[in-house]
């Protein structure tokens, strides 16, 4: 999705990826194994969740924000292609 977004929107969209893994070694292994070379934030203490009280369901822990950090869409486009289409439509409008 990051590559597609860069191609479609010419890098007008930034991605912030946060993980709160149970095991630092496991997330490091997965990122290396999958060749994921984008920056990620590792939050072992759960500080971002403590500040924001995210839902427990992972499909609701992904957000599209506008330039003022206002939430436009809630939903994980990796888990639902229709959400990704909605994200793209909203990005194209802004």
N, C-alpha and C positions, 0 to 999 in steps of 0.2 A: 504494500500500500504506500509506503514512503516513496519508493521509486515511481510509482504511478502518479502520486500526488505531485512530485517534483516535475514530472513530464507534463502533466496537465496544467499545473498552476505555477510553473516556473519558479519554484521554491518560495512562493508567497506564504506557504503553510509550514509552520514549525511543529515538531513532534517532541513532547516531553514524555519520557517513559520511566515510570517508577515501579520498582519491585520491592515487595516486602517478603523475601523468601525465608523459609524456615532454615535453610542452609545456604550460606554464602558460597561454599564450594560447589554445591549443586547448580546454582544459577550461573556461576562462572563457567562451569563445565558446559551447560546448555548453550550459553551465548557463544562460547568458543566452538563447540561442535557444529552449531548452525551457521557459523560465520557471520554472526550479527555484529556489524562494525559501527553501528550508530551509538551515540552516547546514551547511557542509561543512568538513572539514579538508584542506588541500592539503599533502602531505608530499613535497616535491621531492627530499629527500635519502634517502628510504626508511627513515627511523628506526623507524617502527612495524614494518615488516617485519624489520628487523635485530634488533629486540627479540623478535619472536614467531615468526620463521621460517615464515611462511604457505606453504601449498602453492602451486605455480605455477598450478594449475588454478583459474580464477576461480569455478567453482561451489562451491569449498571455502574461499572467502575471506570468507564471510558467516556470522555466528554469532548465535544467540539466547542471551543471557546472563540469568541470574537476578539478583536484587537484590544478591547477593554476588559478582557477576561470574564465576560458575561457568558454563561452557559447557553449555547444555542440548541444543542442536541445531546441527549444522554443515551448511550448504547454503544456496544462494542462491535465495530465493523468487521473485526476478525471473526466474530462468532456468527454474524448475520450479514450476508451480502446486500440485503435490502437496506440495511443501515448504512453501509458504505456508499450506496447510490444516493441516499439521502444526504450524507455528509458532502459528497461531491456537488450535489445540487446547491446546497447551502453555501459552500465555499465559492462556487461560481457566481452566486448572487452578491457576495460581499466583496 
